[in-house]
Amino acid sequence: EVVGAAPLGPGAPQGTNPREVALAEALWEGVSRVAESLLFDSELPEGETDSAPLRDALGRDTAAFTRSFRILEDQGERPAVFSEDPAVTTEYVVVVEVKVDVERVKERLVAAGLLSRSEAAGELRAVRIEVQGLDVYPGYSQFLALVQGADPSVRSVTPLSFERGRSVLQVRSER
């Protein structure tokens, strides 16, 4: 779920439909979040801002990276909250559910040189986590569910050892 906002008033682009602009911003936000999560451990080129290389790599048209979207809430015109321009006093806001084609985003990031082929291929890495203070099984079970659901790149969580109040887990993930 993402929010898209289009500025209204004197600073707004003329001749554009604010709802369409807000929807385009929401779709960009959804696609760029996926791209940023894929680039989490990658280094951006020297002197680049976070969004500049993504805009260059992905372009303005997010349709190629969006499987589907659904407007959850059309809030319409409201006082400006999301605009960084102090001259903007109102904006048009939509809340959108976006389903992003992760494989296409990966392909484009690899083609732009922002992501290596090995990172895009999703090579699994293992991390050991030592958990202390979980004395009862329901707490341990909830912790396992939290780790497994925390990131879509997590492929498995394997218990390595158990003691009262201490557990060691191995998490295999693409990151």
N, C-alpha and C positions, 0 to 999 in steps of 0.2 A: 504494500500500500504506500502510495506516494502522494504528495500534494503538488499541484501546479498552480501558479499564480501569474496573472497578467496585469501589469500596471494600467491604471485608468487615469484619465485626466490629461493635463498639458504635456506630460513627458511620454505618453503612450504613443506607439506607432499609429499613424493615421491609416484608415482604410482597412484595418484588420478586425476580425471578429475576436473579441477578448476571450470568449469561451474556447475557441480553437487554439489561441495562443497559450492559454492556461493548460489545455489538454496536451499540447506539444511539449510544454515544459515538464508536465508530469511524466510523460513517456520518456523524455530525456533523463529525468531524475531516476526512473526505474532502471533504464539501461546502463546509465553511468554508475549506479550503485553496484550492479553486477560486475562491471568492468573494474571498478575500484577494488572490489573484493578479490578478483582474480589477480590484480596487481599488488596485493597487500604486501608481499615480501619483495617485490621488484623495485629496482631503483629507476626513478624517472630521469630523463636526460637533464644534464646540468642546466640550471637557470630556468627550467620549465615550472609553471604553476601546475597545480594538480589537475585542473580541468582542461588546460590548453592541449596537452598531448592527446587526451581522450577525444576532444572535439575534432582535432585533426585526424585521428585514426578512425573514429566512428562517423564523422560527418554530422550534419544537422538532421537528416532523415532517419528516424529511429524505426520506421516501419520494417526494415529488413531484419531487425533484431527483436521484434515484438511478435510473439505468437498470438497473443490476444490481450485485450484490455477491457475493463468494465468501469464505468463511472459509478462510484459508490455514493458520492455526495456532490451535488452541484450547489455550492454555497452562494454562487452569484457574486454580486458586488458587495463589498464589505470594507471596513477600514483597513488600511495597509498594515500588514504584519510581516510579510515575507520579502518585501522590496527593500533593497539596500539604499535606494535613492531617497534622501529625505524630502525631496520635492513631491514624491508620490504619496498621496493621502488616501487613495482608494485603490482597490485591486479586485479582479475577478478570480475566484478560487474554486478549484475542483479537487476532489479526493478520488484517486483512481487506483484500481487493482491492476497491476501489469504482470503478465507472464512473459518472461524474457527467454529467448533462445540462446542459452549459454554457449552452446557450441559455435554458433555464428559469431558471437562476441569474441570468443577465444581465437577463432580464425582471423578475424580482423586485427586483433591485438598482436598476433604473431606476424601477420603481413606488415604491420606498421613498425615492427621491431621493438615493441614494448613488452612482449612476453616471449620467452624462449619456447621452443617446441617441447622440451622436456617438461616445463611447467604446465603447458597447455595439455600435454598428454595425461597429466594427472598422476605422475609417479607418486606412489605412496611413501610417506615418511612416518616413522614411528616416534612417539614421545611417551616417556614414562611419567605418570602422575602418582605421587604419593599423597594419600588422603588420610588425615588424622582427625580423630574425634567422632567418627561415625561408629557408634556403639551398637546400633540396632539395624536390622536388615531393611526395614522400610526407608530409613534415611539413606542407606547405601543404594537401594534400588532407585530412589528419586535422584540421587547424584548421577547414577549411570544414565538415566533418562535425560538429565540435563546436559551431560557431556555429548550424548549421541544426537540430541536435537539442537545443540548450540550452533552448529555450522554444517551446511550441506556437504562439505568436503570430507567430513568424518565418515570413514568406511567401517570401522570396527572399534569396539572397546573391549579389551580382553583382560580379565582379572589375572594377575600374576601371583599375588600372595595375599593371604588374609591373616590378620591377628586381631585380637580384641582392640578396637580403637584405631587400627591402622590397616590400610589396604593399599596395594600397589597395582596400578592399571597400566596397560599399554594401549595407547590411542593411535590408530593408523589413519592417516589423513592425507589428502592431496596437498595440504599446506604444512 
